[in-house]
Amino acid sequence: MVNTHKLADDVLQLLDNCIEKNYRVCVVLVGSPGSGKSTIAEELCQIINEKYNSFLSKHPHIIQVIDQQKPIVDLVGSLRTLQPNKVAYMSEHQGLLREHVEDVNFSPVKYPDLTPDKRECTTVVGRGGNANAIRIAAVNNPINVNQLAQNSINIAQIVPMDGFHLSRKCLDLFEDPETAHKRRGSPSTFDSNNFLQLCKILAETSLCKVSSHDKSYSTSNVFGKLSKTFSQAVPDIFIPGFNHALKDPTPDQYCISKFTRIVIFEGLYLLYDQENWKEIYQTLANTGALLVYKIDIDYEVTEERVAKRHLQSGLVTTISEGREKFRSNDLLNGKDIDSHLIKLDNVVHIRND
């Protein structure tokens, strides 16, 4: 089993080492279907957030939010703006840019929009359309520190690749929709265009430098350091999750807020050496604040785990059907991942049998 408390210590050490030059640090967890990467990511996130909230309970007035009204960096300045008639076209066609659903070279576009809580934002869409949208909130609403519930501020946030599954409506528009649905979970059935764009956006925010107002404040505790360097100028970013009951992405399920200082990416293809996926590692590595973990596990173990998951989610009616579904799709994806890993020296291999 994976020692997630040890992982948490390593991640917090990275944050401490990088806090003078990076607003955020990044963690990548990669593994085949059934490797337990989602569970590990959730446990890691929970441990870190519990540690920080325990710290806040002992230091209730320590948080500072530096009041900058101008965004710290233009995160999507290079993206083309989608014209209003095209936005309307998407709305009329199930939130999709129908002509681009299989175009892995499609460059994401942006348009003005509103967040789920009705703030002005910029929405970024790739070939998956609105189901896989990224929303970057405007930073024109200053935070009142005195109104913060300081015992519930989370500094770690999961970024699951699952939210970038192309929707079933999107797969219906593929040239070969039957194969697309059957092989759902393979690289071509994700909005790799927009997931890479998200990585670029978060890498930019990682490189933001924020200095504390309180120059006299000195501490050896990483939580004390970061509590003085939250910035109003870092926008909240909303990203999709995945609803296993509906078998489709859920827009805006997660928020990477200005308080998020540790971003935990988890997914199948984050070290994959093909198409858009191959750019993810270097994009994040360029921040100088990255830890990468590859979860190793025997396929016999993952077969049972995934077969049970398929049965529980209603994708199959018997455990035997679950095993067959694993062998005809998930196993192929797992072997594909292992045969197309980017060759790196700094990947930490962990077992989760």
Secondary structure, 3 states (H helix, E strand, C coil): CCCHHHHHHHHHHHHHHHCCCCCCEEEEEECCCCCCHHHHHHHHHHHHHHHHHHHHHHCCCCCCEECCCCCCCCCCCCCEECCHHHHHHHHHCCCCCHHHCCCCCCCCEEEEEECCCCCEEEEEECCCHHHHCEEEECCCCCCCHHHCCHHHCCCEEEEEHHHHECCHHHHHCCCCHHHHHHCCCCHHHECHHHHHHHHHHHHHHHCCCCCCCCCCCCCCCHHHHHHCCEECCCCCEEEEEEECCCCEEEEEEEEECCCCCEEEEEECCCCECCHHHHHHHHHHHCCCCEEEEEEECCHHHHHHHHHHHHHHCCCCCCHHHHHHHHHHHHHHHHHHHHHCECCCCCEEEEECC
